[in-house]
Amino acid sequence: MFKKSIAAITLSFLMILSLANGAFAEELLVVSEVPYYEIEEGMSEEIQAAIKDINSVNAKIEAEIVKNQEKAAELHEEYVNNLASEEDEAKQAELTANYEEEIAQLIKALQKKAEEITLEGIERATASGVVADIVLVEEDFADKTAKIDPIIVVAW
């Protein structure tokens, strides 16, 4: 009976921990769709190095996404505050146009940088014998959504 109680308490404790981790994770800015690949048994050293490189490339892209999401959030907050304090419709339209241009430039620059990082990573992966491809993942940038392109492993 004592063993069953300990087992039940342990399972309950593990369930509580797993629920709490999900709740805290929602507050973190993490890009969930950027792939990560595990090193598997039987992979050659060259393939393992290529997989590590792909993970590194995807981590760089993820860091760029998070950095630009933060910038977009700041731009949006500034825009909303300025819009709320402005009563003139012409100036509100100007604020909106400026905001739309700034956020579009931010996203365009990110997409270009991510594409450059991805293409370099695919070249290195291909040279190592890994078949890799680009996948587009949707990410939110304040009130806009954009597609960014990390690397996926197709075969090795």
Residue pairs with C-beta under 8 A, 6 or more apart in sequence:
29 66
29 69
29 70
30 62
30 66
31 62
31 65
31 66
31 137
31 139
33 137
33 138
33 139
34 58
34 59
34 61
34 62
34 65
34 137
34 150
35 58
35 135
35 150
35 151
35 152
35 153
36 55
36 58
37 51
37 54
37 55
37 153
39 48
39 51
39 52
43 51
43 156
46 128
46 129
47 128
47 129
47 130
47 156
49 128
50 124
50 125
50 128
50 129
50 130
50 156
51 130
51 153
51 156
53 121
53 124
53 125
53 128
54 121
54 125
54 130
54 132
54 151
54 153
56 121
57 117
57 118
57 120
57 121
57 150
57 151
58 121
58 150
58 151
60 117
61 114
61 117
61 118
61 148
61 149
61 150
62 150
64 110
64 113
64 114
64 117
65 110
65 114
65 139
65 148
68 106
68 107
68 110
68 141
69 139
69 140
69 141
69 142
71 106
72 103
72 106
72 107
72 141
72 142
72 144
73 142
75 99
75 102
75 103
75 106
75 142
76 99
76 103
76 142
76 143
79 95
79 96
79 99
82 95
83 92
83 95
83 96
86 92
86 95
103 141
103 142
103 144
106 141
107 141
107 144
107 146
110 146
110 148
111 146
111 147
111 148
111 149
114 148
114 149
114 150
115 149
118 134
118 149
118 150
118 151
121 132
121 151
122 132
122 133
122 134
122 151
125 131
125 132
125 151
125 153
126 132
129 156
130 153
130 155
130 156
131 153
131 154
131 155
131 156
132 151
132 152
132 153
132 154
133 151
133 152
133 154
134 149
134 150
134 151
134 152
135 149
135 150
135 151
135 152
136 147
136 148
136 149
137 147
137 148
137 149
137 150
138 145
138 146
138 147
139 145
139 146
139 147
139 148
